[in-house]
Amino acid sequence: MWTIYHNPRCSKSRQTLQLLQDNGVEPEMILYLQNPPSAGALKQILQKLGMPARDLLRTGEEPYKQLNLKDEALSEAQLIEAMVENPILIQRPIVVKGDKATIGRPPENALELL
């Protein structure tokens, strides 16, 4: 089962989806800005990505500055909660297949899951 956490306004997200489709994969599409993952789901995604929450943050977004997410004292749980409440902070697109995941930046990263 394939899943893509997708933002259709993002060129990398569109390119990653197209690359998957060109390789015969029709992933379940989650428009994460409208339907953000829960904290539990985000923890599972991070585990599949093999990265801490901080590495999934988009640091150029306004909520990153407003919430002072640069603060190294913030816990994993606090960073995850910030992403749940402000899904614009989540790197995109995220492609999940089974117990593995990757970020489609560049889109070719998704091919590692084929």
C-alpha positions in Angstrom: 0.0 0.0 0.0 1.4 3.3 -1.1 0.5 6.7 0.5 1.6 10.2 -0.5 1.1 13.2 1.8 0.5 15.6 -1.0 0.2 19.3 -1.6 -1.1 19.9 -5.1 0.3 23.5 -5.1 3.8 22.2 -4.6 5.8 21.4 -7.7 7.9 18.8 -6.0 4.8 17.1 -4.7 3.2 17.1 -8.2 6.4 15.8 -9.7 6.7 13.0 -7.1 3.1 11.9 -7.7 3.7 11.9 -11.5 6.9 9.9 -11.1 5.0 7.3 -9.0 2.2 7.1 -11.5 4.6 6.8 -14.4 6.0 3.7 -12.6 2.6 2.1 -12.2 1.9 3.2 -8.6 -1.4 4.8 -7.7 -0.9 5.9 -4.1 -3.6 6.8 -1.7 -3.4 10.6 -1.7 -3.7 12.5 1.6 -4.0 16.3 1.2 -2.3 16.8 4.5 -2.9 20.6 4.7 -6.7 19.9 4.9 -6.3 16.6 6.7 -3.2 16.7 8.9 -1.9 13.5 10.4 -2.5 13.0 14.1 0.4 13.1 16.5 0.4 9.2 16.5 0.5 9.0 12.7 3.2 11.6 12.5 5.3 9.6 15.0 4.9 6.5 12.8 5.9 8.4 9.7 9.0 9.8 11.5 9.9 6.2 12.5 9.5 5.0 8.9 11.6 8.0 7.7 14.2 7.2 10.4 14.5 10.9 11.4 13.7 13.1 14.3 10.8 15.6 14.2 13.2 18.5 13.8 14.4 17.2 10.4 10.8 17.2 9.1 10.2 20.8 9.8 10.0 23.4 7.1 12.1 26.2 8.7 11.2 28.9 6.2 7.5 28.9 7.1 6.0 31.7 9.2 4.7 29.4 12.1 8.3 28.2 12.5 9.4 31.7 13.4 6.2 32.6 15.4 6.4 29.5 17.5 10.2 29.8 18.0 10.7 26.2 16.8 14.4 26.9 16.4 14.6 26.4 20.2 16.7 23.3 20.8 15.0 22.7 24.2 11.7 21.8 22.5 10.9 18.1 22.8 10.0 15.7 20.0 6.4 15.8 21.3 6.3 19.6 21.2 7.7 19.6 17.6 5.2 17.0 16.5 2.3 18.9 18.1 3.4 22.0 16.3 3.3 20.1 13.0 -0.1 18.7 13.7 -1.5 22.1 14.5 0.4 23.8 11.6 0.7 21.2 8.8 2.4 23.8 6.6 5.5 23.0 8.7 5.7 19.4 7.4 8.2 18.7 4.6 6.5 17.5 1.5 5.8 15.3 -0.2 6.1 12.2 2.1 5.8 8.9 0.4 5.0 5.8 2.5 5.1 2.2 1.4 4.7 -0.4 4.2 7.3 0.2 6.9 9.4 2.6 4.8 9.0 6.2 3.9 10.9 9.0 2.1 10.6 12.7 1.4 10.2 13.4 -2.3 12.9 16.1 -2.4 14.1 15.4 -5.0 11.1 13.4 -6.5 13.5 10.6 -7.5 13.8 9.7 -3.8 10.4 8.0 -4.1 12.0 5.5 -6.5 13.9 4.0 -3.6 10.7 2.5 -2.4 9.9 0.7 -5.6 
